[in-house]
Amino acid sequence: MKRDMIEARGVPMARFEALVEAVERVLQSGYPADAILHHYFRERERLGVQDRAFVAETLYALLRRIEWLRTLAPLTAPRRLALATLLLVQGRALRDVQLLCRGEESAWLEGLRSGPGPEGLVQQADLPSWVVEQLRPVMSDTDILALGRALQRAAPLDLRVNGWLAQRPSVLQMLAEAGVVAEATPWSPWGIRIQGRPALQGMPLFTSGQVEVQDEGSQLLGLLLAPQRRHMVVDFCAGAGGKTLQLGALMHNQGRVYAFDISQRRLNHLKPRLKRSGLSNITPVLIAHENDPRVKRLAGKIDRVLVDAPCSGMGTLRRNPDLKLRQAPQDIATLIQKQRSILAAAATLVKPGGHLVYATCSLLPQENDAQADYFQETHPEFEVLSCAELLSAQQVPDLPGERLHLLPQVHGTDGFFAAAWRRKIKDPGPLRQKSGTANVCEPVLPATTGLPQASRPEMTLMAQEILPEDDLHEDRH
C-alpha cells in the first residue's frame, strides 16, 4: 500500500534509490559528473527514460546548490543531500518527500523546511569561498550574487549553423516544421537557441551536419579570430573540435585549419563531427606538449592562432556544476603556468601581420586579464587588437571593450574571456604596409546561394548527449 502511495503522490522509491546511488558515485569519484552518470546509466540498462531524466536533472540541481546543501548535510550523506534537493531546491511537497524517508530523516526534513535559507554570499551565490575571494577585486558583492544566481540555472541549448552547408533562416524554418521551438541568438549570427531538450541527435539537421551544438559565447571566439578563405589557421587546444569546425566553415572550406590537442580521445570525438560537416580543410594533429616538433615546424607561418586554453572552467558552472568540487586554489596556480607556456608557444606560430586570440571559459581574473597583461608585457612584438572592433566587423554589435568579457547574467552565455593581438610587421614594403593597416578582417558571413546539398551518415550517439546539461562542451579542465 505504501509503495502505491509513493507511485501516485511522489517519486517512485526505486527511482529515488537510483538517484542516491548516482549522487554517491559522483561525490566520491572526483571525476566529471557527466562521465560518471554515463557509465552509471550503461550499468543500469533497465532504467527507463523518465528514470534517467529524473536522476540527471535532480543530480545537477543538487550540484548547482552544493555549497548551500553541504551546510545542511555532509557530502558523505547522499540520501540526505538528495532529500534536501527535492524539498528545498526543486520545491516538492514535504509530505511527498517524506514518503522516501527512513528513521529520523522525516523529522530532519521538517526542521530544514522551517529553518533559515542560505546565509552569506557563499551560500546564496553557491560559489566556493575561494572563488568569491578571487572575484571580489573585480566585482561587487551584488554582482557576484547576480553571477552566482545565473550559474544556478540550467544553461540553454544553443546550436551553431554550419555555414558551409546551411543558412540560419532555413534551419529555423526546418526546426519549426519539426515542432522544435527555436529562435536566433542575440549575439552570434550563426547561433540558434532551442527551448527544452528535444532529441536532436536523430534529426536530419543534426545527422547531415547542418548544425552543431555549441554555446553562443563559444561561437563568438571563432568570429573573433575571423579567418579568411586561404588562411593557415591553428586551433591550438582543439579538444573535440567545436570551434575548429566553425573556423573551417568560416573559411568556406578553403585554406587549412590545424586542430592541435594532446589528447587522442578528444581528437577522436572530432572525427565523426568532421565527417558529417562536409569540410575537407581541417587536419587533426596529436601533439605531446606545446613545444612539440610538429608545432615548431609551423613557426612564423600561421595567419590566425586560437588558444582556447585549459582553465578552471568556472564560466561553465551551469553545465558543469561539479567543478565546484573538483577545482581548488592550488589547481589555479598550476593552470596559470600552463596557460602562459601554451600562449607563448602558440605566439611563435603567428606570422607578421597575423592574429593571435587567447580565450578561456573562466571567470577568474588570474586566468583572464592577468594573463593577457602578462603576455603584453613579455611580448612587445605583438600589438593589441580591439575585440569590439573585430566582432563588429563580423556583424556582432554592442559588445564593447578592448577585451571580451561574457557573463551569463548579462549576455545569457557561458562565462568567457578573450584578448586579441597582431604580430607587428617590422619592415613592411609599400604593398604589405597597405594590406597590414586594417585592424579588422573582412566579414566572413557566407553567401546565400550555391551551398552544396549533402547527406552525411548518422553519427554515433556521444556519451554526454543523454544528459540534460549537454551542449558537448569540451571538458579540458
Secondary structure, 3 states (H helix, E strand, C coil): CHHHHHHHHCCCHHHHHHHHHHHHHHHHHCCCHHHHHHHHHHHCCCCCHHHHHHHHHHHHHHHHCHHHHCCCCCCCCHHHHHHHHHHHHCCCCHHHHHCCCCCCHHHHHHHHHHCCCCCHHHHHHCCCHHHHHHHCCCCCHHHHHHHHHHHCCCCCEEEEECCCCCCHHHHHHHHHHCCCCEEECCCCCCEEEECCCCCHHHCHHHHCCCEEECCHHHHHHHHHHCCCCCCEEEECCCCCCHHHHHHHHHCCCCCEEEEEECCHHHHHHHHHHHHHHCCCCEEEEECCCCCCHHHHCCCCCEEEEEEECCCCCHHHCCCCCCHHHHCCHHHHHHHHHHHHHHHHHHHCCEEEEEEEEEEECCCCCCCCHHHHHHHHHHCCCEEEECHHHHHHCCCCCCCCCCCEEECHHHHCCCCEEEEEEEECCCCCCHHHHHHCCCCCCCCCCCCCCCCCCCCCCCCCCCHHHHCCCCCCCCCCC
